[in-house]
Amino acid sequence: MKKKKIMAAALTAALMLSLCGCNNETNNSQDDKNESVSDSSADNSSESNSSEDSAEENSSEENSSEDSSTQSSSESSEAPETPEKASMWDYIPEIPVTDASLFEYSFSDELGGMIVTKYLGDSPNVRIPDTLDGQPVIGVDFSNLKMKLTELVMPDTVKAYNLDEKYFPEYINIPGDALGFALSDYTEIKGVYIGEGVAEIGEYAFRGCTNLTTINIPDSVLEIDDYAFMNCTSLSNITLGSGLTIIDNYAFQGCTSLENIELPNSVQGIDSWAFSGCTKLESITLPDSVVEIGYDVFENCTALKSAVLGNGLKEIGQGTFSNCTSLVDVTIGNSVTEIDAFAFENCTSLTSLNLPDSVVEVANSAFDGCDNLTSITYKGETYTP
């Protein structure tokens, strides 16, 4: 692919900063002040003694005034509240703990805890106790469960679980110590809470969960793998944790209900097609931590109106905003050096664009189909594509 290079103009000469010091004058002035203070100290001492009595009276009045002022200040101003961290019940409905007598279970010498093997109740909402007979619950085997659950809440100590796909609950938590999970194409699931400790959302983990509306990504998660949430067409609310570094290929492709997603400052890379086809996504901000993105990351995000690319990104990849027909406002960080082929292809609402001085290379086809783009500003000059 041939590319048209925008050559950077020669840099102007560096400005020299000059410091002006007045140290000698300052020292002389300070000596004069010391002599003046020494001569007048005796006179000031006698005046000071005569005013001590009245000063004490004034002091008592001032203290009284300060006390009332402090009280008034404390009443009128309150300390700002620290926002509470989202809990499990912000993602799935809160339910009471199910009575221990409604479970069959056995102790595992190998794992050092209880494994729940059967549910004897008739309520579709099941919350397993943290301990049974004083031992932690470390496993759940409901493979023989023959009733549809609405919700299942497991203790954080659970390391493995087995559920019948036909009776999978609508709401579930994934304990942080769980060895692995894959809920791909479980179309009944609506809400998921993932516990702290999970390090990766694996390939296809929730792909095709078309009724999934809300889920959290805890701070412990470092990577969202390929296809993890692909075609979760009802997903409208997702919270990304502060430890996330990589969003892989197709991770959120086709999440057609996703209107907003906030990327934490920990994210470093976003792979190809990660958010392509998110047709309700209206704005996106790449933090300064993002240094690399793949192909077609926001392709066909037809509702996208605003995009901010942070000061860490080096290259706007091929097809990044292709067919983003509503895009009108783009801010490009001052670290971008290259704009690849079809990067803004068919952005028909885009009328103007400012390129930072750091840009040195723009592909010929970068703005193909941008019929209303009439001005590109670069280093103080305006160009017509």
N, C-alpha and C positions, 0 to 999 in steps of 0.2 A: 504494500500500500504506500503510494507516494504521499509525502507530507510537505506542506508549505511551511517553511521556517520563518518565524518572525525574529529577526536578529536584534539582539539588545544593543541599544546605542552605547557609545563610549561613556564611561563614568566621568563625571566632572571631578576637578581636583578636590581633595578632602579639605574640609574647613578646619582651621587651626583655632583652638580655644586658648585664650590668654588669661592668666591669673594675675590679678593685681593685689599685692600684699602691702599692708601698712603696718608691719610689725614694729618698726622703730618708733613710729608715732604713738602706737598703742602702749609700748613699754614706758615711754616718757610720761605719757598722760597718767599712767597708773602710779608712777613714783610721786607725782604732784599730789594725787589723791591721797596717798598714804600719809604725806606730811600734813595735809589739811586735816585729816582725821585725827592725827596725834595731837595737834594744837587745840582742837575744839573738844576733845574728849572730857576735860574737866568741867567745862561749862555745861556740857550736855548732861553730866552726871548729876549736878545740883538740880537742874530742871527736872530730871527724871525722878529724883527723890520726892520732889514736891508734888508730882502728879500721881504717885502710886495709889494714894487713898481714893482719889476719884476714879482711877483706872479700875480698882477693885469693884467699885459700885457699878461702873459701866459693864464690867465683865459679868457680874451676876445677872444684869439685865439682858446682856447678849446671850448668855447661856440659856436663859429662859426662852428667849426668842428662837434660838437654834433648836431647842427641844420641840417647840411647837411646829417649827418649820419642817424638821425631820419627820414628825408624825404626819403632817399634811402631805409631805412628799411621798411617804410610803403608802398613804391611802390613795393618792391620785395616780401613782404609777405602779404597775405590776410587772414582774419579771416576765419576759417573753416565754411562752410555752414551747418546750421541745417537742417536735412532732413525733408521735409514737410510730414505731416500726410496725408495718403491716403484719398481722397475725394470720394463722391458718384460716381463721373464721372469716377473713376478708375474701377468701377464694372459694370456700365451701361452707355450707350451712353448719352452724354449731348444733351438736346433738349431745345428749347425756351419755355417760358411760353405761354400757349394757351390763346387767348383773352377771357375775362370774358363773352362776349356776346354769346359765344358758349355753355354756361352751363345754365341749369335750377337748381334752388336751393331754399331752404326755411330756415327760421330761427327757431332754436329749443330753446324754452324758458328753457326747462329742462337742456339742455347741454350747453347753452350759446354760440352758434355759428351756422354757416351755414352748412347745409347738401346738398351736390351736388346730385341731383336726375336724371339728364339727360345730355347727351353730344349731341350737335346738329351739330357738325362738321363732316368732312369726312376724316380728317387726321388720320392715325393709330397711330400717336405719340401724346400723350396727357400729358400735364404738368399743373396741376391745380394750379391756383394762391393761394398764402398764405392767402389772404383775399378777400372777396366779399362784396361789399357795406360797406366796413370798418369793417366787422366782420370776425373773424378767421374761417377757414374751419375746422370743427371737425369731419365730416363724409362724406363718399362717398358710394352711393348706385347705382351701375351700373348693378343691377340684370336684368334689362330690356334692356341692351345694346345688339344690334343685329349686331354688326360688330366686326371683329377680330382686336384687338389692337396689335401693335408691341411693344409699350412701354407706361407705365403709371407711372407718377411721382406725388406723393401726398405730401402735406405740412407736416411738422413735427408735426403739431398740430392735425392731424387726429387721432382719437381714435378708430374708427371702420370703416370697409369697407365691401362691399358685391359685388362680381363679379360673373358673369356667367362662370362656368367652361369651357364651350365650346368656349368662346371667351377670355380666359385668355391671357394676354400679354406675350411676350417673355422676356421682361425686366420690372422689377418693383422694387420699394423701399418699405420697410416696416417701417413706421414711428415709432419712439421710444416710442410714447405714445399709440400705438395700443394695444388693450386689449388682443389680441391673434390671432394666425394665424396658418393655416395648409394647406400646398400646396402639400400634398402627392399625387404622381402619376400624377401631372400636367406635362405631358411629353413635352409640347411646351416651357416651361420656360427655358431660357438660362442664365440669369444673375439676381442676386438679391443683393440689398444693404439694410442692416438692420440698422436702426437708433439707435443712442445712447439713452439708456433708457430701451431697452428690456433686461430683466433679465434672461430669459431662452429660449433655443431653445427646444420646446416641443417634446414629443413622435411623431414619424412619420412625423415630420414637413415637410421634403423635401424627404421623402423616395420614391424611384422610379422615381424621376425627372431625367430621363435618358439623357436629353439634357442640364442640368444645368452644366455650365463650370466654373463659378466663383461666389464667394460669400464672404462676410466679416462677422466676428463675432466681434461686438463692445466690448469695454472695460467693458461695463455694464453687459454683459452676464456672469453669474456665473456657469451655468451648460448646457451641451449639453445632452439632454435626450436620452432614448433608441430609437434606429432605426432612429434617426433624419435625417441622410444622407445615410442610407442604400441603396445600389444599385444605387447610383448616378454615373452611369458608365462613364459619360463625365467630371466629376468634376476633374479639374486639378489644380485649384488655389483657395486656401482658406486661409484667414488671421484670426488668432485667437487673440482675445483681451487679454489685460493684467490682466483682472479680472477673467478669467476662472479658476475654481477650480476642476470641476468634468467632466469627459467624460464617459458617461454611456454605458451600454451594446449595442453592435452592432452599435454604433453611426456612424461609417464610413465603416462598413463591405461591401465588394464588390465594393468599389470605385476604379475600375480597371484602371482609368486614373490618379490617384493621385500619383505624382512622389516625392513630398516632402511636409512635413508639419513641421512647427516650433512650438514646444510647449512652451508657456510662462512660466516664473518662478513661476507663481501663481498656476499652476496645481498641485493638491495633489493626485488625484486618477484617475486611468483608469480602467474601468470595463471590464468584459470578452468580447472577440471577437470584441473589439472596432475597430480594424484596420485589422481584419482577411480578407484575400482574396484581399488585395490591391496589386495587382500583378505587379504594376509598381513602388511601393515605394522602393527607393534605399537606404535610410539611415534614421536613427531615433536617436534622442538624448532625453533622459529623464532628465530634469533638477533636481537639488538637492531637489527641492520642492516636487517631487513625492515620496510618502512613501508607496504606495500600488498599485498593479496591480492585475487584475483578471486572469481567465483562458484564454489561447489561444489568447492573445491580438494581436499578430502578426502572427498567424497561417496562413500558405499558402501565405505569402508575398514572392513569389518566386524570385523576383528581389532584395530583401533586401541584401545589401552587408556589411553594417556597422551599428553597434548598440552600443550606449554609454549609460550605465545605471548610473545615478547620485549617489551622496553620501547620498541620503535620503532613497533609496529603501531598504526594509528589506528582501524581499523574491521574488525570481524569480518564478512566479506562474506556475502551471501545463500547459504544452504545449505552453508556451509563444512564442517560436520561432519554433514550430513544422512545419516541411516541408519547412523551409526557406532554400532552396537548394543552394542559391548563397551566403549565409552568410559566410564571411571569417574573419571579424575583429570584435571582441567583447571586449568592455571595461566594467568591472564590478566594481561598486563603492565600497568603503571600509566599507559600512554599511550593505551589504548583508550578512545574516547569513544562509540562506537556499535556496537550489535549488530543486524545486519540480519535480515530475514525468513528464517525456517526455518534459522537458523544452526546450531541444535542439534536439528533436527527428528528425532524417532524415536531419540534417544539413550536407549534404554530401560534401560541400566545405570547411568545418571547419577542419583545420589541427592542430591547437594548441590553448590553452586557459590558461590564467592566472587567478587564483582564489585569491581574497584578503584574508588576514589572518583572517578576520572576519567570514568567512564561517565555520560553524560547522556541517552542515548536508546536504548531497546530496543523492537524491533518486537513487535507483538502476537503474531505467529506464531513468534517466535524459538525457543520451547521446545515447539512443538506435538509431541504424541506422546511427550513425556518422562514416561511414566506413573509412574515411580518417583522423580522429582525432587520432593522434599518441602521443601527449604529453599534459599533464595537469600539470601546475606548481603551487605548493602550498607551501608557507613558505620556498621557496628556494629549494624545492625538486621537481623533475620531475617524473610524473607517467604516465603509459600507461593504458588507460581505459580498 
